[in-house]
Amino acid sequence: MNTTIRKEVEKINIDEVIIPHAPLKAYTSYRTGGEADFLSIPSSLEELRLILKWATTKNIPITVLGAGSNVLVSDDGVEGLVILTHSLHEYHIRGLLCVAQAGLPLDTLINIAIEHNLSGLEPLGGLPGTIGGAVWGNSGTHELTITSYIEWVDYLDKNGELFRYYPLNESANYRTSFFKEHSYFIYEVALRLYFNKNSSLARLQKEESRLKRLHKGQYDLPSAGCMFKNPEGLSAGRLIEESGCKSQSINGAMVSPHHANFIVKTKQETTSRDIYELSEEMKQKVFEKNNIELEREVHLIGRW
Ligand SMILES: Cc1cc2nc3c(=O)[nH]c(=O)nc-3n(C[C@H](O)[C@H](O)[C@H](O)COP(=O)(O)OP(=O)(O)OC[C@H]3O[C@@H](n4cnc5c(N)ncnc54)[C@H](O)[C@@H]3O)c2cc1C
């Protein structure tokens, strides 16, 4: 660590950056779930390193949350430290590389890229979440996934050591990534895009993607996107619909009438447990009808 950084770290008082017993509801798209034992919202690499080291030294488990749009947080809360990334949102453009910290919303990043005549990500317009969350889950649509644009990812291990990952020839499989297999903190992502002098057209294409989602009712009610992954060559939504689950509900958790693979929250009092129970019923019914075990796409976080 160089002297300037060491001085910065020494200035940070750990008690001032860790919040005990912090409700997490506000940080998830479902607006459900319990408390984190500890919460921290770092805004610099130095602060992040200090927090990671603090938790690791004390043997405290660490959970990362981006925009919380692909998670179901337990009503019984999350053990240990939850780190929210939304204050890590700086970016810069270098040639065809768009470099962004993990907490920058993906939709904002697409707008920034277009402003700089950089294209490629328009089909992901309107996809909720942060760039870090998207890279972790290799988010995307049937047209493209984010991994195909990654040049490198800077990540930290639990001791706060910084590393660089290059995807090189690794194939971008459906909703899988290097980061899903390791407990690392994605800090910064560089995406290699292509030059497009027609930024007006790119803006229109991006807006079209967002409007498609709007017209499909994706933003009408709280959800976390698709609850289950599509089994190879099949549509999880169709399997769920054919098993008779559409519009089924448990205490306000409802199989979306628009898209059977979305569970929407229709009541204020709906809990994560209600959503979970409904997802288990859907899984069971699909299994009984088709002998296919659906795999959850939404990530369960906390004390389940
Ligand atoms: C209406 C709606 C539509 C959606 N449509 C799509 C779609 O078309 N395609 C699609 O792929 N997804 C879709 N999603 C799901 C979700 O938006 C994406 O998966 C998104 O990329 C998740 O980003 P996030 O920041 O919200 O991640 P979170 O939900 O906060 O986290 C998801 C996982 O990533 C991990 N994580 C997040 N940030 C980091 C980090 N910096 N370092 C390490 N781990 C991290 C978390 O620990 C967690 O396990 C949709 C969701 C909604 C609500």
The ligand as an SDF file (V2000), in Angstrom:
LIG
                    3D

 53 58  0  0  0  0  0  0  0  0999 V2000
  -38.3700   -6.0970  -13.4150 C   0  0  0  0  0  0  0  0  0  0  0  0
  -37.1030   -6.8910  -13.5040 C   0  0  0  0  0  0  0  0  0  0  0  0
  -36.6650   -7.3660  -14.7210 C   0  0  0  0  0  0  0  0  0  0  0  0
  -35.4700   -8.1160  -14.8130 C   0  0  0  0  0  0  0  0  0  0  0  0
  -35.0670   -8.5750  -16.0330 N   0  0  0  0  0  0  0  0  0  0  0  0
  -33.9070   -9.2610  -16.1430 C   0  0  0  0  0  0  0  0  0  0  0  0
  -33.4320   -9.7160  -17.4120 C   0  0  0  0  0  0  0  0  0  0  0  0
  -34.0370   -9.4970  -18.4490 O   0  0  0  0  0  0  0  0  0  0  0  0
  -32.2520  -10.3970  -17.4410 N   0  0  0  0  0  0  0  0  0  0  0  0
  -31.5210  -10.6510  -16.3230 C   0  0  0  0  0  0  0  0  0  0  0  0
  -30.4490  -11.2580  -16.4230 O   0  0  0  0  0  0  0  0  0  0  0  0
  -31.9440  -10.2370  -15.1070 N   0  0  0  0  0  0  0  0  0  0  0  0
  -33.1100   -9.5510  -14.9820 C   0  0  0  0  0  0  0  0  0  0  0  0
  -33.5390   -9.1220  -13.7520 N   0  0  0  0  0  0  0  0  0  0  0  0
  -32.7550   -9.4580  -12.5440 C   0  0  0  0  0  0  0  0  0  0  0  0
  -31.7440   -8.3660  -12.1300 C   0  0  0  0  0  0  0  0  0  0  0  0
  -32.1670   -7.1100  -12.5080 O   0  0  0  0  0  0  0  0  0  0  0  0
  -30.3660   -8.6110  -12.7080 C   0  0  0  0  0  0  0  0  0  0  0  0
  -29.9160   -9.9050  -12.3900 O   0  0  0  0  0  0  0  0  0  0  0  0
  -29.3590   -7.5660  -12.1910 C   0  0  0  0  0  0  0  0  0  0  0  0
  -28.2020   -7.6210  -12.9860 O   0  0  0  0  0  0  0  0  0  0  0  0
  -28.9760   -7.7550  -10.7310 C   0  0  0  0  0  0  0  0  0  0  0  0
  -28.1960   -6.6530  -10.3200 O   0  0  0  0  0  0  0  0  0  0  0  0
  -28.2700   -6.0890   -8.8330 P   0  0  0  0  0  0  0  0  0  0  0  0
  -27.3030   -4.9790   -8.7010 O   0  0  0  0  0  0  0  0  0  0  0  0
  -29.6780   -5.7720   -8.4750 O   0  0  0  0  0  0  0  0  0  0  0  0
  -27.7750   -7.3520   -8.0180 O   0  0  0  0  0  0  0  0  0  0  0  0
  -28.2800   -7.8250   -6.5950 P   0  0  0  0  0  0  0  0  0  0  0  0
  -29.6910   -8.3160   -6.7180 O   0  0  0  0  0  0  0  0  0  0  0  0
  -28.0010   -6.7900   -5.5760 O   0  0  0  0  0  0  0  0  0  0  0  0
  -27.3170   -9.0500   -6.3380 O   0  0  0  0  0  0  0  0  0  0  0  0
  -27.4310  -10.2200   -7.1060 C   0  0  0  0  0  0  0  0  0  0  0  0
  -26.2460  -11.1300   -6.7350 C   0  0  0  0  0  0  0  0  0  0  0  0
  -25.0350  -10.5080   -7.1520 O   0  0  0  0  0  0  0  0  0  0  0  0
  -24.1310  -10.3700   -6.0680 C   0  0  0  0  0  0  0  0  0  0  0  0
  -23.4390   -9.0820   -6.2400 N   0  0  0  0  0  0  0  0  0  0  0  0
  -23.9860   -7.8780   -6.5520 C   0  0  0  0  0  0  0  0  0  0  0  0
  -23.0160   -6.9420   -6.6720 N   0  0  0  0  0  0  0  0  0  0  0  0
  -21.8450   -7.5550   -6.4190 C   0  0  0  0  0  0  0  0  0  0  0  0
  -20.4860   -7.1250   -6.3570 C   0  0  0  0  0  0  0  0  0  0  0  0
  -20.1340   -5.8580   -6.5920 N   0  0  0  0  0  0  0  0  0  0  0  0
  -19.5330   -8.0450   -6.0470 N   0  0  0  0  0  0  0  0  0  0  0  0
  -19.8630   -9.3390   -5.8050 C   0  0  0  0  0  0  0  0  0  0  0  0
  -21.1220   -9.8060   -5.8300 N   0  0  0  0  0  0  0  0  0  0  0  0
  -22.1100   -8.9290   -6.1400 C   0  0  0  0  0  0  0  0  0  0  0  0
  -25.0020  -10.3780   -4.8190 C   0  0  0  0  0  0  0  0  0  0  0  0
  -24.2740  -10.8410   -3.6890 O   0  0  0  0  0  0  0  0  0  0  0  0
  -26.1140  -11.3370   -5.2270 C   0  0  0  0  0  0  0  0  0  0  0  0
  -25.7110  -12.6570   -4.9850 O   0  0  0  0  0  0  0  0  0  0  0  0
  -34.7210   -8.3760  -13.6340 C   0  0  0  0  0  0  0  0  0  0  0  0
  -35.1690   -7.8840  -12.3910 C   0  0  0  0  0  0  0  0  0  0  0  0
  -36.3440   -7.1430  -12.3300 C   0  0  0  0  0  0  0  0  0  0  0  0
  -36.7840   -6.6120  -10.9900 C   0  0  0  0  0  0  0  0  0  0  0  0
  1  2  1  0
  2  3  1  0
  2 52  2  0
  3  4  2  0
  4  5  1  0
  4 50  1  0
  5  6  2  0
  6  7  1  0
  6 13  1  0
  7  8  2  0
  7  9  1  0
  9 10  1  0
 10 11  2  0
 10 12  1  0
 12 13  2  0
 13 14  1  0
 14 15  1  0
 14 50  1  0
 15 16  1  0
 16 17  1  0
 16 18  1  0
 18 19  1  0
 18 20  1  0
 20 21  1  0
 20 22  1  0
 22 23  1  0
 23 24  1  0
 24 25  2  0
 24 26  1  0
 24 27  1  0
 27 28  1  0
 28 29  2  0
 28 30  1  0
 28 31  1  0
 31 32  1  0
 32 33  1  0
 33 34  1  0
 33 48  1  0
 34 35  1  0
 35 36  1  0
 35 46  1  0
 36 37  1  0
 36 45  1  0
 37 38  2  0
 38 39  1  0
 39 40  1  0
 39 45  2  0
 40 41  1  0
 40 42  2  0
 42 43  1  0
 43 44  2  0
 44 45  1  0
 46 47  1  0
 46 48  1  0
 48 49  1  0
 50 51  2  0
 51 52  1  0
 52 53  1  0
M  END
$$$$
